[in-house]
Amino acid sequence: MACANCKLRAQYDKNPKSLIGRIWRFHINFCPGWKSYIKSLSEEERIAIKEKYNLK
């Protein structure tokens, strides 16, 4: 899935306070692709992603 290799996500990982990083972080709050990506992950991967990005 594209979310796993997203260039914007990589930018966030590199520098979360950058403009692109902040845009990506805002974008995942409503992106249907991101929500599908999260649902496709195993429970362990989902927990790791939620902790890494401080998601609900």
C-alpha distance (Angstrom), angle and dihedral (degrees) to the residues before:
residue distance angle dihedral
M1 . . .
A2 3.78 . .
C3 3.81 93.6 .
A4 3.79 91.5 66.0
N5 3.82 90.9 59.2
C6 3.81 99.7 29.6
K7 3.81 113.5 150.4
L8 3.80 90.5 -148.5
R9 3.79 90.6 53.3
A10 3.80 89.4 50.3
Q11 3.80 88.7 52.0
Y12 3.81 89.8 52.1
D13 3.80 90.9 49.5
K14 3.79 89.7 50.3
N15 3.81 96.2 45.9
P16 3.84 117.8 -0.7
K17 3.80 92.5 -172.5
S18 3.80 94.9 56.7
L19 3.79 117.8 108.7
I20 3.81 92.4 -113.2
G21 3.79 91.0 46.7
R22 3.78 92.0 52.0
I23 3.81 91.3 47.1
W24 3.82 90.2 52.6
R25 3.80 91.6 48.7
F26 3.81 91.0 50.7
H27 3.81 91.2 44.8
I28 3.81 95.7 56.6
N29 3.80 90.4 61.6
F30 3.81 90.7 75.2
C31 3.82 106.4 13.3
P32 3.84 111.4 123.4
G33 3.81 90.4 -158.0
W34 3.81 91.6 56.5
K35 3.79 91.1 48.4
S36 3.81 90.6 51.5
Y37 3.79 90.0 47.3
I38 3.81 92.1 52.5
K39 3.81 91.1 48.6
S40 3.82 90.5 51.3
L41 3.81 92.7 57.9
S42 3.77 125.7 90.9
E43 3.80 117.1 -103.4
E44 3.82 92.0 -103.2
E45 3.82 92.6 50.4
R46 3.80 91.0 46.3
I47 3.81 91.3 53.1
A48 3.81 91.4 48.1
I49 3.83 91.7 50.6
K50 3.79 92.1 47.3
E51 3.79 91.3 51.3
K52 3.81 93.9 44.3
Y53 3.82 94.0 51.1
N54 3.81 96.8 31.2
L55 3.81 93.8 -119.7
K56 3.79 127.4 166.7
